[in-house]
């Protein structure tokens, strides 16, 4: 069974709009020995440019 990805509400820096997008990739960014944050890679639907944004801590890592 394939897990369906959830949408995340992010602000598109290329257009300045609030959008609900599904990240293409998610990873944890953490300094050594400390709790980190989860970062997602998103693609702007209008401009096609990629950008990164924070995703919720309970989002699954891909």
C-alpha atoms as a printed R data frame, in Angstrom:
   type eleno elety resid chain resno      x      y       z
1  ATOM     1    CA   UNK     A     1  0.000  0.000   0.000
2  ATOM     2    CA   UNK     A     2  1.378  3.407  -0.984
3  ATOM     3    CA   UNK     A     3  1.084  6.165   1.604
4  ATOM     4    CA   UNK     A     4 -0.553  9.284   0.210
5  ATOM     5    CA   UNK     A     5  1.371 12.475   0.888
6  ATOM     6    CA   UNK     A     6 -0.330 15.321   2.690
7  ATOM     7    CA   UNK     A     7 -0.417 18.869   1.433
8  ATOM     8    CA   UNK     A     8  1.425 21.559   3.376
9  ATOM     9    CA   UNK     A     9  0.432 25.214   3.503
10 ATOM    10    CA   UNK     A    10  3.486 27.224   2.387
11 ATOM    11    CA   UNK     A    11  4.206 30.678   1.029
12 ATOM    12    CA   UNK     A    12  5.583 30.632  -2.516
13 ATOM    13    CA   UNK     A    13  8.527 33.097  -2.512
14 ATOM    14    CA   UNK     A    14  8.414 33.535  -6.303
15 ATOM    15    CA   UNK     A    15  4.796 34.748  -6.385
16 ATOM    16    CA   UNK     A    16  4.171 35.652  -2.718
17 ATOM    17    CA   UNK     A    17  0.991 33.551  -2.549
18 ATOM    18    CA   UNK     A    18 -0.072 31.089   0.166
19 ATOM    19    CA   UNK     A    19 -0.469 27.668  -1.471
20 ATOM    20    CA   UNK     A    20 -1.179 24.114  -0.375
21 ATOM    21    CA   UNK     A    21  1.421 21.919  -2.062
22 ATOM    22    CA   UNK     A    22  2.818 18.412  -1.667
23 ATOM    23    CA   UNK     A    23  6.612 18.432  -1.185
24 ATOM    24    CA   UNK     A    24  8.668 16.480  -3.707
25 ATOM    25    CA   UNK     A    25 11.245 15.563  -1.066
26 ATOM    26    CA   UNK     A    26 11.438 15.939   2.736
27 ATOM    27    CA   UNK     A    27 14.528 15.690   4.936
28 ATOM    28    CA   UNK     A    28 15.658 16.598   8.442
29 ATOM    29    CA   UNK     A    29 18.130 19.428   8.851
30 ATOM    30    CA   UNK     A    30 19.796 19.246  12.248
31 ATOM    31    CA   UNK     A    31 23.023 20.401  13.840
32 ATOM    32    CA   UNK     A    32 25.034 17.648  15.479
33 ATOM    33    CA   UNK     A    33 23.531 16.506  18.764
34 ATOM    34    CA   UNK     A    34 20.423 18.716  18.591
35 ATOM    35    CA   UNK     A    35 16.836 18.431  17.440
36 ATOM    36    CA   UNK     A    36 16.411 19.708  13.912
37 ATOM    37    CA   UNK     A    37 13.638 20.884  11.626
38 ATOM    38    CA   UNK     A    38 12.067 19.168   8.634
39 ATOM    39    CA   UNK     A    39 12.568 20.864   5.288
40 ATOM    40    CA   UNK     A    40 10.562 20.179   2.147
41 ATOM    41    CA   UNK     A    41 11.400 20.806  -1.502
42 ATOM    42    CA   UNK     A    42  8.480 22.352  -3.370
43 ATOM    43    CA   UNK     A    43  7.916 23.377  -6.981
44 ATOM    44    CA   UNK     A    44  5.974 26.555  -7.749
45 ATOM    45    CA   UNK     A    45  3.000 25.672  -9.987
46 ATOM    46    CA   UNK     A    46  3.046 29.094 -11.686
47 ATOM    47    CA   UNK     A    47  6.756 29.705 -12.312
48 ATOM    48    CA   UNK     A    48  8.145 26.153 -12.177
49 ATOM    49    CA   UNK     A    49 10.959 27.212  -9.834
50 ATOM    50    CA   UNK     A    50 11.924 25.073  -6.853
51 ATOM    51    CA   UNK     A    51 12.026 26.393  -3.289
52 ATOM    52    CA   UNK     A    52 12.480 25.001   0.224
53 ATOM    53    CA   UNK     A    53 10.188 25.533   3.200
54 ATOM    54    CA   UNK     A    54  9.711 24.138   6.689
55 ATOM    55    CA   UNK     A    55  7.189 21.318   7.031
56 ATOM    56    CA   UNK     A    56  5.488 20.152  10.266
57 ATOM    57    CA   UNK     A    57  7.522 17.909  12.584
58 ATOM    58    CA   UNK     A    58  5.029 15.040  12.219
59 ATOM    59    CA   UNK     A    59  5.379 14.947   8.404
60 ATOM    60    CA   UNK     A    60  6.969 11.672   7.152
61 ATOM    61    CA   UNK     A    61 10.507 11.845   5.720
62 ATOM    62    CA   UNK     A    62 10.849 10.633   2.137
